[in-house]
Amino acid sequence: MDEMHHPSDEAQLDLSLGRPPIQQAAIDTQDDLEGDTLREECGVFGIFGHSDAAAITALGLHALQHRGQEAAGIVSYDGSRFHSERRLGLVGDTFSRREVIERLPGNVAIGHVRYSTTGATILRNVQPLFAELNAGGFAVGHNGNLTNGLTLRRELVRNGAMMQSTTDTEVILHLVAQSRRNRFIERFIEALRTIEGAYALVSMTNKKLIGARDPLGIRPLVLGEFDGCPILTSETCALDIIGAKFVRDVEPGEIIVFDDNGAQSHKPFPPKPPRPCVFEYIYFSRPDSIVHGRSVYEVRKAFGAQLARESHVDVDVVVPVPDSGVPAAVGYAQHSGVPF
């Protein structure tokens, strides 16, 4: 069976602020279960088949830093062993150091930057999450919010599951683990049929890199290519930073798998009209990204121009609120003629 090495787990600190450990654990768990479910701004990145997979993943996470500043993590696989580094703080605080990247050998890696609106920010919630299944190791990074995550979690716990985090992402690990299907991709699809809500997933096994997007396409996921190696990530800006080629958007409801035999696309869900989140244009995405074929910067400028058409007021100057508000302010100023 594949082994897992994660020295960063030793770095978790006790921030109990004087409370008894059991009392503090109960408070943290309750807070997280009830409130730590919105992670719309997380970022994911994965690459398959490159000798510098971890270093490239770290660069991709740097470009996605705006999507999550609380924590970052990378999991890699070297052909016989999984390696994990998960830390609180910014990407550059950990993954700019050579010794950290050297602890993540292998030609496949996935990474995650985390943002949460409420609840405790603790190391056990930092993604990618990892589990040993009967077929080998499985790691997953998730951007989104499972609307039935808490219900599924309570059902799994009642049936004997032992949760190691308080994130809804861990539900996916347990659903895959409990599936009785023979092939891994069938187990993965069965798990996704159970969950509801928004998700863009990048996951890996000892043989595969897997990306998945929810049937409504709420959260973004794009496919790129670097030195002939496939990349899955949240935004095109993560491709630009390493000089990778943008290939296409992962379609709503699509599951795409990369292994030594190439790429396979699965579409197990009935087609639905896409319902992408408009806040990717308004706030979440970086202005130099292309989302659903449209420049985020140009869309925000168009928002500002439309605001000037509909609600112009007599003002002396337009002042933006950085950073996401800058293009909209430019559009407003250009259309209204008010100085920027």
Secondary structure as UniProt FT lines:
FT   STRAND          3..5
FT   HELIX           7..11
FT   TURN            17..18
FT   HELIX           21..35
FT   TURN            36..37
FT   TURN            40..41
FT   STRAND          43..48
FT   TURN            51..52
FT   HELIX           53..63
FT   HELIX           65..67
FT   STRAND          71..77
FT   STRAND          81..88
FT   HELIX           91..95
FT   HELIX           98..102
FT   STRAND          108..114
FT   HELIX           123..125
FT   STRAND          129..133
FT   TURN            134..135
FT   STRAND          136..146
FT   TURN            147..148
FT   HELIX           149..158
FT   TURN            159..160
FT   HELIX           169..178
FT   HELIX           184..194
FT   STRAND          197..205
FT   STRAND          209..213
FT   TURN            215..216
FT   STRAND          222..226
FT   TURN            227..228
FT   STRAND          229..233
FT   HELIX           237..240
FT   TURN            241..243
FT   STRAND          245..249
FT   TURN            252..253
FT   STRAND          255..259
FT   TURN            260..261
FT   STRAND          262..266
FT   HELIX           280..284
FT   TURN            287..288
FT   STRAND          290..291
FT   TURN            292..293
FT   STRAND          294..295
FT   HELIX           296..311
FT   TURN            322..324
FT   HELIX           325..336
//
